[in-house]
Amino acid sequence: MRITRVAAMVAATGLVMSGCSGGASGGGGTTIRISANSVKGGKSSNGAEWITDYVIPKFTAMEKAKGKKVSVRFEGTGVDDAPYKQKTALDLKTGGGADLISIDGIWVGEFAQAGYIKPLDQVAGSAVDSWEGLKQIPGPVQNIMAFDGKKYGLPIGTDGRVLFYNKQLFSRAGLPADWQPKSWDDVLAAGRKLKTLSGVTPIQLNAGTAMTEATTMQGVLPLLAGTGHDIFENGKWLGDTPQLRSVLDLYGQVYGGGLGDPKLQQNPQGRDESFQRFSKNKVGILLESDYFWRSVVNPKDGIDPMKDRDKDVGYTLIPAQSGGKGVRGQDVVSMSGGTGWVINPHTKNASLVWDLLSFMGSHDAVKDEVQRSAVGISPRQDVNAEMLGGDPLLNFIATKVLPITDVRPGLAAYPQVSTALQKATGDVVAGDGVDKAIKAYQQNLTQAVGGAGNVTTG
């Protein structure tokens, strides 16, 4: 997106650029500005409360004890993600904006390539690599705020994806309650046993454009990771390759083999309907994020509550295509998203801003944030060990999924690539063969990423 277009869109939202305070000194002290798309009583209210009620008073008191007069000003907004992103990009481009900025991990690569942000160690120096918190954050989780092997920020929250399964249906189909498939074939074999049950959809694997990003994150990308590849590797996007063909072939086996319901994938409310069916013991296997456990089938306040969730809902790691074939030679895979914090490279007091950021990522600060959060999974393993013991699924995500997870490429072309992947799966579900679907995908991909030179094939 050209910056002139960004500026026009920012003007249309009524958001105004502001110069970077740069940790500016005044009145014998230093002021640091924090920017996030959250506001008390509104969007992401818990995050705003954490900053204003915990981070700011604790950090300023800590600095005062060192003999430093520091004030921190929180500049929260509660707008849609698109205008917040536009304003943030324009601020960084023009040398403005807050000293410490919250951004979605999916923006990191795009902002890095545009020169809006710089690696943390280039901004704040050697203190970054010696920070104690890095030992508590699994490498795959650090990648949420990384690009091209360099850390551009610190993650503040994350999630994970697993295979959920209905234990009542598994029992009826003669399948084990402690199921752990070791390959895609094992999942298909379980689906075929579930198919013998009347009125049951054996497998729900998100597909098509109606389910938007849920198709990509809870479908294509974890499966692709199971072939040992990411959608963006070595500076190129994955096109017509054996690995992507095998992913589409799996979709063909699920939906062409009567193991999934094609109509669900064409319905804008199909994902919600699949949740309802699962809660009513009509879907056997479902690839989803921990959102499904926390907010959908939660027996207390879920959208589709299951009274005996903890007894009737099983969960297991997503297997690679076959043993050892996943990314990094793994037997199991997952995908995670999340947000984090970056330091404005234009700040005039990077060392102090890093002190603030590392404080926000410290054990006690993260623990306080988790206590306020509706999600609860933090990047820090020590905090998760203390806080998640009472929730078996969230503890499972923290201990088993985060160390082996993968992340999306945070590049400007990704949304278009994601749409092309969604369409390819939808074509297969609709009955097109893999050859036809991947040919159309290759054309859409090439157009989305600026030419065949940016695509890997063969």
BAVO-482118 format. One line per field, with one value per residue (C-alpha): residue in three letters; chain; x, y, z. Coordinates in steps of 0.2 Angstrom, whole numbers, m for minus. Layout:
// BAVO-482118
rest: [ALA; ...]
kette: [A; ...]
u: [X; ...]
v: [Y; ...]
w: [Z; ...]
This chain:
// BAVO-482118
rest: [MET; ARG; ILE; THR; ARG; VAL; ALA; ALA; MET; VAL; ALA; ALA; THR; GLY; LEU; VAL; MET; SER; GLY; CYS; SER; GLY; GLY; ALA; SER; GLY; GLY; GLY; GLY; THR; THR; ILE; ARG; ILE; SER; ALA; ASN; SER; VAL; LYS; GLY; GLY; LYS; SER; SER; ASN; GLY; ALA; GLU; TRP; ILE; THR; ASP; TYR; VAL; ILE; PRO; LYS; PHE; THR; ALA; MET; GLU; LYS; ALA; LYS; GLY; LYS; LYS; VAL; SER; VAL; ARG; PHE; GLU; GLY; THR; GLY; VAL; ASP; ASP; ALA; PRO; TYR; LYS; GLN; LYS; THR; ALA; LEU; ASP; LEU; LYS; THR; GLY; GLY; GLY; ALA; ASP; LEU; ILE; SER; ILE; ASP; GLY; ILE; TRP; VAL; GLY; GLU; PHE; ALA; GLN; ALA; GLY; TYR; ILE; LYS; PRO; LEU; ASP; GLN; VAL; ALA; GLY; SER; ALA; VAL; ASP; SER; TRP; GLU; GLY; LEU; LYS; GLN; ILE; PRO; GLY; PRO; VAL; GLN; ASN; ILE; MET; ALA; PHE; ASP; GLY; LYS; LYS; TYR; GLY; LEU; PRO; ILE; GLY; THR; ASP; GLY; ARG; VAL; LEU; PHE; TYR; ASN; LYS; GLN; LEU; PHE; SER; ARG; ALA; GLY; LEU; PRO; ALA; ASP; TRP; GLN; PRO; LYS; SER; TRP; ASP; ASP; VAL; LEU; ALA; ALA; GLY; ARG; LYS; LEU; LYS; THR; LEU; SER; GLY; VAL; THR; PRO; ILE; GLN; LEU; ASN; ALA; GLY; THR; ALA; MET; THR; GLU; ALA; THR; THR; MET; GLN; GLY; VAL; LEU; PRO; LEU; LEU; ALA; GLY; THR; GLY; HIS; ASP; ILE; PHE; GLU; ASN; GLY; LYS; TRP; LEU; GLY; ASP; THR; PRO; GLN; LEU; ARG; SER; VAL; LEU; ASP; LEU; TYR; GLY; GLN; VAL; TYR; GLY; GLY; GLY; LEU; GLY; ASP; PRO; LYS; LEU; GLN; GLN; ASN; PRO; GLN; GLY; ARG; ASP; GLU; SER; PHE; GLN; ARG; PHE; SER; LYS; ASN; LYS; VAL; GLY; ILE; LEU; LEU; GLU; SER; ASP; TYR; PHE; TRP; ARG; SER; VAL; VAL; ASN; PRO; LYS; ASP; GLY; ILE; ASP; PRO; MET; LYS; ASP; ARG; ASP; LYS; ASP; VAL; GLY; TYR; THR; LEU; ILE; PRO; ALA; GLN; SER; GLY; GLY; LYS; GLY; VAL; ARG; GLY; GLN; ASP; VAL; VAL; SER; MET; SER; GLY; GLY; THR; GLY; TRP; VAL; ILE; ASN; PRO; HIS; THR; LYS; ASN; ALA; SER; LEU; VAL; TRP; ASP; LEU; LEU; SER; PHE; MET; GLY; SER; HIS; ASP; ALA; VAL; LYS; ASP; GLU; VAL; GLN; ARG; SER; ALA; VAL; GLY; ILE; SER; PRO; ARG; GLN; ASP; VAL; ASN; ALA; GLU; MET; LEU; GLY; GLY; ASP; PRO; LEU; LEU; ASN; PHE; ILE; ALA; THR; LYS; VAL; LEU; PRO; ILE; THR; ASP; VAL; ARG; PRO; GLY; LEU; ALA; ALA; TYR; PRO; GLN; VAL; SER; THR; ALA; LEU; GLN; LYS; ALA; THR; GLY; ASP; VAL; VAL; ALA; GLY; ASP; GLY; VAL; ASP; LYS; ALA; ILE; LYS; ALA; TYR; GLN; GLN; ASN; LEU; THR; GLN; ALA; VAL; GLY; GLY; ALA; GLY; ASN; VAL; THR; THR; GLY]
kette: [A; A; A; A; A; A; A; A; A; A; A; A; A; A; A; A; A; A; A; A; A; A; A; A; A; A; A; A; A; A; A; A; A; A; A; A; A; A; A; A; A; A; A; A; A; A; A; A; A; A; A; A; A; A; A; A; A; A; A; A; A; A; A; A; A; A; A; A; A; A; A; A; A; A; A; A; A; A; A; A; A; A; A; A; A; A; A; A; A; A; A; A; A; A; A; A; A; A; A; A; A; A; A; A; A; A; A; A; A; A; A; A; A; A; A; A; A; A; A; A; A; A; A; A; A; A; A; A; A; A; A; A; A; A; A; A; A; A; A; A; A; A; A; A; A; A; A; A; A; A; A; A; A; A; A; A; A; A; A; A; A; A; A; A; A; A; A; A; A; A; A; A; A; A; A; A; A; A; A; A; A; A; A; A; A; A; A; A; A; A; A; A; A; A; A; A; A; A; A; A; A; A; A; A; A; A; A; A; A; A; A; A; A; A; A; A; A; A; A; A; A; A; A; A; A; A; A; A; A; A; A; A; A; A; A; A; A; A; A; A; A; A; A; A; A; A; A; A; A; A; A; A; A; A; A; A; A; A; A; A; A; A; A; A; A; A; A; A; A; A; A; A; A; A; A; A; A; A; A; A; A; A; A; A; A; A; A; A; A; A; A; A; A; A; A; A; A; A; A; A; A; A; A; A; A; A; A; A; A; A; A; A; A; A; A; A; A; A; A; A; A; A; A; A; A; A; A; A; A; A; A; A; A; A; A; A; A; A; A; A; A; A; A; A; A; A; A; A; A; A; A; A; A; A; A; A; A; A; A; A; A; A; A; A; A; A; A; A; A; A; A; A; A; A; A; A; A; A; A; A; A; A; A; A; A; A; A; A; A; A; A; A; A; A; A; A; A; A; A; A; A; A; A; A; A; A; A; A; A; A; A; A; A; A; A; A; A; A; A; A; A; A; A; A; A; A; A; A; A; A; A; A; A; A; A; A; A; A; A; A; A; A; A; A; A; A; A; A; A; A; A; A; A; A; A; A; A; A]
u: [0; 7; 9; m2; m16; m13; m13; m29; m37; m31; m38; m55; m55; m52; m36; m22; m4; 7; 26; 36; 39; 55; 56; 57; 64; 55; 52; 67; 59; 56; 40; 37; 21; 13; 1; m12; m28; m37; m47; m55; m73; m71; m61; m48; m53; m42; m27; m30; m33; m17; m7; m15; m18; m2; 11; 12; 12; 23; 36; 36; 38; 53; 61; 58; 67; 82; 82; 74; 59; 49; 31; 22; 7; m5; m13; m26; m39; m54; m55; m56; m39; m37; m38; m26; m14; m15; m12; 3; 11; 10; 16; 31; 34; 35; 45; 30; 20; 22; 39; 31; 18; 7; 5; m2; 11; 4; 10; 28; 36; 27; 32; 50; 51; 45; 58; 45; 52; 70; 76; 75; 94; 97; 86; 90; 107; 114; 102; 89; 98; 103; 85; 80; 62; 69; 73; 54; 47; 48; 57; 41; 32; 46; 43; 26; 36; 50; 54; 68; 76; 77; 67; 57; 47; 41; 25; 12; m2; m4; m15; m13; m23; m27; m38; m54; m64; m80; m77; m95; m95; m78; m84; m99; m87; m75; m61; m50; m54; m35; m33; m17; m16; 2; m2; m16; m20; m24; m36; m45; m46; m55; m66; m71; m76; m86; m95; m104; m114; m130; m132; m114; m101; m85; m73; m75; m60; m63; m63; m68; m69; m85; m75; m61; m45; m52; m49; m31; m26; m37; m35; m22; m7; m6; m8; 6; 17; 14; 22; 38; 34; 28; 18; 33; 50; 67; 59; 46; 28; 24; 15; 11; 22; 20; 17; 2; m5; m5; m14; m27; m28; m32; m47; m52; m52; m61; m75; m75; m75; m90; m81; m85; m101; m97; m113; m105; m90; m101; m111; m105; m112; m105; m91; m103; m115; m101; m98; m116; m116; m101; m109; m124; m113; m115; m97; m83; m67; m64; m47; m49; m40; m42; m55; m67; m63; m63; m78; m89; m91; m87; m100; m102; m104; m100; m109; m113; m110; m107; m111; m98; m85; m70; m76; m84; m72; m55; m40; m24; m9; m11; m1; 11; 8; 18; 30; 45; 38; 33; 42; 59; 57; 42; 29; 16; 12; 1; m1; m2; m6; m4; 1; 16; 26; 38; 50; 48; 65; 63; 63; 76; 78; 78; 87; 73; 59; 67; 67; 49; 46; 56; 47; 30; 37; 43; 36; 26; 19; 14; 6; m5; m10; m15; m26; m35; m36; m51; m38; m25; m11; 5; 21; 30; 31; 34; 18; 8; 15; 8; m8; m15; m15; m33; m38; m32; m33; m25; m11; m10; m8; 6; 16; 13; 8; 18; 35; 31; 20; 22; 16; 10; 21; 18; 19; 8; 3; m2; m21; m22; m12; m23; m39; m31; m28; m46; m53; m42; m49; m66; m64; m59; m74; m85; m79; m64; m49; m33; m25; m38; m39; m20; m19; m31; m22; m5; m13; m21; m5; 6; m4; m5; 13; 19; 25; 31; 48; 41; 34; 41; 35; 39]
v: [0; 17; 29; 42; 30; 26; 44; 47; 32; 39; 56; 47; 39; 56; 49; 62; 59; 65; 67; 54; 60; 50; 48; 67; 76; 90; 98; 88; 71; 60; 55; 39; 36; 19; 16; 2; m2; m4; 8; 6; 1; m3; m13; m24; m16; m28; m23; m5; m7; m18; m3; 11; 2; m9; m6; 13; 15; 0; 5; 24; 19; 7; 21; 33; 21; 22; 41; 44; 55; 46; 48; 36; 41; 28; 33; 20; 19; 8; 7; m7; m15; m7; 11; 8; m1; 13; 27; 17; 14; 32; 38; 26; 31; 50; 49; 51; 39; 33; 26; 9; 2; m13; m21; m38; m51; m53; m35; m37; m43; m30; m16; m23; m23; m6; 0; 6; m5; m11; m27; m24; m26; m13; m1; m5; m14; m29; m29; m37; m53; m55; m52; m66; m67; m75; m91; m92; m89; m104; m100; m103; m90; m78; m79; m71; m54; m59; m58; m66; m73; m57; m51; m35; m35; m45; m56; m52; m65; m81; m96; m113; m126; m144; m158; m158; m174; m180; m194; m199; m202; m210; m223; m227; m230; m240; m227; m224; m210; m206; m204; m198; m200; m201; m197; m190; m208; m211; m196; m203; m220; m213; m203; m219; m227; m212; m212; m228; m218; m211; m192; m189; m178; m187; m173; m154; m147; m128; m125; m111; m93; m92; m96; m84; m84; m99; m110; m105; m105; m120; m129; m126; m119; m133; m146; m138; m137; m156; m158; m149; m133; m115; m105; m93; m99; m92; m77; m85; m91; m109; m112; m129; m140; m159; m152; m141; m154; m167; m154; m152; m171; m173; m161; m172; m187; m179; m171; m183; m198; m192; m189; m170; m160; m149; m138; m131; m124; m114; m106; m90; m97; m114; m113; m108; m122; m135; m129; m132; m149; m154; m148; m159; m174; m173; m169; m181; m172; m153; m144; m128; m115; m115; m102; m117; m123; m106; m98; m110; m126; m118; m125; m109; m95; m103; m100; m118; m124; m143; m147; m161; m152; m158; m176; m177; m166; m173; m164; m170; m164; m162; m175; m172; m181; m195; m197; m184; m176; m159; m143; m145; m164; m164; m178; m165; m147; m132; m114; m99; m80; m66; m48; m39; m23; m14; 0; 15; 17; 36; 36; 47; 36; 18; 11; 18; 12; m5; m5; m2; m16; m28; m24; m27; m44; m49; m63; m52; m40; m54; m64; m48; m47; m65; m63; m49; m58; m68; m79; m83; m91; m80; m82; m85; m103; m99; m89; m102; m115; m105; m99; m113; m128; m127; m128; m144; m138; m121; m130; m143; m128; m120; m135; m146; m135; m118; m127; m135; m122; m111; m94; m85; m74; m56; m49; m37; m50; m63; m58; m61; m77; m83; m80; m89; m104; m103; m103; m118; m128; m123; m128; m146; m147; m142; m157; m150; m161; m156; m152; m139; m131; m129; m122; m109; m106; m104; m90; m81; m83; m76; m61; m58; m58; m49; m62; m80; m75; m74; m91; m108; m122; m140]
w: [0; m5; 9; 0; 1; 19; 23; 14; 23; 40; 36; 32; 49; 58; 66; 68; 67; 81; 83; 92; 110; 109; 128; 128; 144; 151; 168; 175; 170; 155; 147; 138; 127; 125; 110; 109; 101; 118; 129; 147; 146; 127; 115; 124; 140; 151; 142; 144; 163; 164; 157; 167; 183; 185; 172; 174; 193; 195; 182; 187; 206; 201; 192; 206; 218; 206; 207; 190; 187; 173; 168; 156; 146; 138; 122; 119; 105; 102; 83; 71; 67; 49; 54; 69; 58; 45; 58; 66; 49; 44; 61; 60; 42; 46; 62; 73; 85; 103; 110; 113; 101; 101; 84; 78; 74; 57; 53; 58; 42; 32; 44; 44; 25; 24; 36; 49; 63; 67; 76; 95; 97; 84; 93; 112; 111; 119; 134; 123; 120; 139; 145; 156; 149; 132; 141; 146; 129; 117; 101; 90; 101; 99; 81; 82; 83; 72; 54; 44; 59; 69; 84; 81; 97; 111; 111; 124; 120; 110; 107; 99; 88; 91; 86; 97; 97; 104; 117; 117; 98; 99; 112; 101; 86; 96; 96; 111; 124; 124; 105; 98; 79; 72; 54; 43; 38; 57; 57; 41; 48; 64; 52; 43; 59; 65; 48; 53; 66; 60; 59; 63; 53; 56; 52; 51; 42; 38; 19; 7; 7; 18; 33; 29; 39; 49; 34; 33; 51; 56; 40; 27; 37; 50; 37; 27; 42; 43; 27; 33; 24; 28; 15; 14; 14; 8; 2; m9; m8; m9; m26; m35; m25; m19; m2; m6; m17; m3; 8; m6; m8; 10; 8; m6; 4; 18; 8; m7; 4; 14; 30; 30; 26; 10; 13; 29; 20; 9; 23; 30; 47; 44; 57; 70; 64; 66; 84; 87; 80; 90; 106; 101; 98; 79; 74; 79; 75; 74; 70; 80; 92; 111; 107; 105; 122; 131; 123; 113; 123; 140; 152; 162; 148; 131; 115; 114; 131; 135; 153; 154; 143; 153; 152; 135; 124; 120; 112; 105; 95; 76; 68; 54; 37; 44; 58; 58; 42; 50; 51; 60; 58; 71; 73; 78; 73; 76; 72; 84; 82; 94; 97; 104; 107; 96; 101; 89; 81; 81; 100; 108; 124; 118; 133; 145; 133; 133; 152; 151; 138; 147; 163; 154; 149; 166; 176; 189; 175; 164; 178; 182; 164; 164; 179; 170; 154; 147; 137; 149; 138; 140; 131; 147; 152; 170; 171; 162; 174; 189; 181; 170; 181; 184; 165; 157; 139; 142; 151; 137; 124; 135; 138; 123; 109; 111; 110; 93; 85; 69; 64; 49; 38; 43; 25; 15; 2; 15; 16; m3; m2; 12; 1; m13; m2; 5; m13; m18; m3; m8; m26; m20; m8; m23; m33; m43; m44; m36; m53; m57; m40; m39; m56; m51; m35; m44; m55; m41; m30; m44; m46; m27; m24; m39; m52; m54; m48; m30; m31; m28; m38; m42]
